[in-house]
Amino acid sequence: MSAVARFDLKMDVEEKELVSRAAALVGTTMAAFVRASAKEKARELLDRESRVTMSARDFQAFTMALNGTFTPNAALQHALSLAQKVKRA
């Protein structure tokens, strides 16, 4: 059996009436309606935030940067040189 967590929610009278009417329209309880609506909204938000959207021009520049040859600048070359001198245990 999965664990159950409790979440209490306070709302004003108008909000409660709105949710109650909507829940009745779909034939469910207020708790089930709020739970389903919150899960749906959370999934939409997390899905949208997990993607990167860019123009075709930006995508082309991005892929060219990924596929192009990499030349480290002087600061990076120096850092790599120092890292090679570090003795590892």
CORCORGI-V382198 format. One record per residue. N is the residue number from 0. PHI is phi in whole degrees, -180 to 180 (NA if undefined). OMEGA is omega in degrees with one decimal (none if undefined). D_LAST is the distance of its C-alpha to the last C-alpha in Angstrom with 2 decimals. Layout:
N,PHI,OMEGA,D_LAST  N,PHI,OMEGA,D_LAST
//
This chain:
0,NA,-178.9,46.37  1,-81,179.5,44.36  2,-69,179.7,43.93  3,-118,177.1,46.49  4,-114,-178.6,45.91  5,-100,178.2,48.81  6,-139,179.1,49.44  7,-96,-176.1,52.54  8,-137,174.8,54.19  9,-105,176.8,57.03  10,-144,179.6,59.27  11,-76,-174.4,62.62  12,-60,-179.0,65.82  13,-65,178.3,66.04  14,-64,179.9,62.51  15,-63,179.2,63.19  16,-64,178.4,66.44  17,-61,-179.9,64.81  18,-65,179.4,62.08  19,-61,179.2,64.70  20,-65,179.4,66.96  21,-65,178.8,64.18  22,-63,179.0,63.02  23,-64,179.5,66.63  24,-61,179.8,67.02  25,-97,174.2,64.26  26,72,180.0,65.41  27,-138,177.7,62.44  28,-79,176.5,61.65  29,-62,-179.0,60.40  30,-61,-179.9,57.12  31,-66,179.2,56.58  32,-65,-179.9,57.60  33,-64,179.7,55.26  34,-61,-179.0,52.34  35,-65,-179.8,52.98  36,-66,179.4,53.52  37,-66,178.5,50.35  38,-63,179.9,48.26  39,-62,-179.7,49.91  40,-65,179.5,49.34  41,-64,178.8,45.69  42,-63,178.1,45.04  43,-60,-178.7,46.87  44,-64,-179.4,44.90  45,-65,177.7,41.47  46,-65,-179.5,42.50  47,-64,-177.6,43.75  48,-77,-179.6,40.66  49,-91,-179.8,38.32  50,-112,175.0,40.02  51,-109,179.1,40.05  52,-113,178.9,43.53  53,-148,179.1,44.28  54,-71,178.1,47.15  55,-61,179.3,47.51  56,-65,178.5,46.92  57,-65,178.6,43.69  58,-63,178.9,42.54  59,-63,178.6,43.30  60,-64,179.2,41.33  61,-64,-179.3,38.38  62,-68,176.6,38.39  63,-65,178.8,38.83  64,-66,179.2,35.78  65,-70,-175.0,33.71  66,-88,-177.9,35.17  67,-75,177.9,35.31  68,-76,-177.2,32.97  69,-106,176.4,30.25  70,-122,-178.8,30.02  71,-69,177.6,27.38  72,-79,-174.9,28.91  73,-61,-179.2,27.92  74,-64,178.8,25.92  75,-68,178.1,23.79  76,-61,178.3,23.38  77,-64,179.5,22.25  78,-62,178.0,19.69  79,-65,178.2,18.34  80,-63,177.8,18.29  81,-65,-179.8,16.32  82,-64,179.7,13.75  83,-69,-179.0,13.35  84,-83,-179.3,12.75  85,-73,178.4,9.73  86,-84,-179.0,6.63  87,-103,-178.8,3.79  88,-78,none,0.00
//
